Amino acid sequence: MTVISEDSVFTSLQQHGPLAVEEEIDLTSPFSRKTRLWVGNLCRQRINCTKYRALRSQVFEFLGIGDFSELGSLLADPRLQVERSHRACALLGNMFGLEGTPREIEARVYEYARTADAVVNSLSGKMLKPYASSIATTNEIEVANDPVTLLLIMFDNRYHKKARFEARRKLVLMNLAGSIDQRERETEIEQKFSNFLHFLNDYVWSKTLKIGEHDIVYLHSHHDPVDFHCTALDILTPEEAQQLPPGEAGKLTLLKRRRFSVGSRDIPIYVSIRKKPPEAKVLKLLRKNEKNPAVAVDDELGLMAVLDSVADIKTFQNHLTRSAAKADSFMVLEDISDTLTGTTPYKATAVGSSPRTEMLKFFARLGGMRVEFIIHTNRSWLNYMYQKDVAHDEYEIKRIFDSGVMELLFPRDIFRLQHDLIRDDMIRRCRMRIEEEARLRA
């Protein structure tokens, strides 16, 4: 089920449904022929009627009005708008469990607005950069952070259809950002992230390196000309990488590696540790067609590791268990998926993922935390970065389009975009960038 299906929880953003933003908005003619046709379309599905009534009640309560006829006087009275804005922020503060002075609560609500902008900007600035001008937010909407202001824009005919849709979109994204912030405060994710870093530095990594110190190596890899999977690789020191002749074929990939100690051995490991930013969590909620972060965002803390061999990976797993015990915590591995050998296909549950992906993936529960681990060998990591249909950059493009999120956030009748063509073009650009780097090396 995609986010633009009939069962989507984001009905209010769908431009192909009864709640679509129209070219003009007219709330003064409730018995006109156009309104009657709209009501008939709405009532074709009972759930849409229920959603509309709930949404209408929320709008009235939020704006402090009794019916749509009062919108005109509210739109014409800036002083009253300011009063309703203060009241609305107080209501949102109580809903999301915010504490502090009215000014502090308003500032927190405005942060949700900036997160909503960051969702769009993260797409236009990275994944969809060639189309940034096509999906850029209207200036008046980007600078509007007050929820009452945004809500009133939706009912103001002075604003273009695109601006009114963007105001609605921003409010929906703000609501998701508020839910995520509430979840992070309830689960104390910031403190857990700090605790996880301390655990790694105190019990997991070797003391032969200072905190933050790395050994630098290069993976010199060769790739299949058809699907670009890794066919051979060597691990080179920076000096060896510099001595490669200019015409030497292959791809150079830098790794900054830490170490962990087992007995007398110091085993190298490349590690990337992440805490998802709010805008990434908002996008995940959209992709999962879910408004509850407790259900959809199960990988708030994550670690990706790359080791030289499967034997080193098994050693690292055992080392983690022993390290957790030294930190006075039992460690349990949950939801284990192992496709490193290539004999077992990856169970691709996420939209856009490939069954050819090779990795060891599990969740580790320790010290009051649940951390997602994704572990690779050097070869599987290179495939995860570069192989056709497997590369993570390709996966990011596919999942944002195939889940329906692009259509939901940038509907084609408003933004004049051909999403199928853009999807294929962005994948083509991604492949060109990956493979061009290897050709330049040669």
Secondary structure by P-SEA (a helix, b strand, c coil): ccccccccccccccccccccccccccccccccaaaaaaaaaaaccaaaaaaaaaaaaaaaaaaccccccaaaaaaacaaaaaaaaaaaaaaaaaaacccccaaaaaaaaaaaaaaaaaaaaaaaacccccccccccccccccccccaaaaaaaaacccccaaaaaaaaaaaaaaaaaaaaaaaaaaaaaaaaaaaaaaaaacccccccccccbbbbbbbbccccccccccccbbbbcaaaaaacccccbbbbbbbbcccccccccbbbbbbbbbcccaaaaaaaaaaacccccccccccccbbbbbcccaaaaaaaaaaaaaaaaaacbbbbbccccccccccccccccccccccccbbbbbbbbcccbbbbbbbbcaaaaaaacccccccaaaaaaaaaaaaccccccccccccccaaaaaaaaaaaaaaaaaaaaaaaac
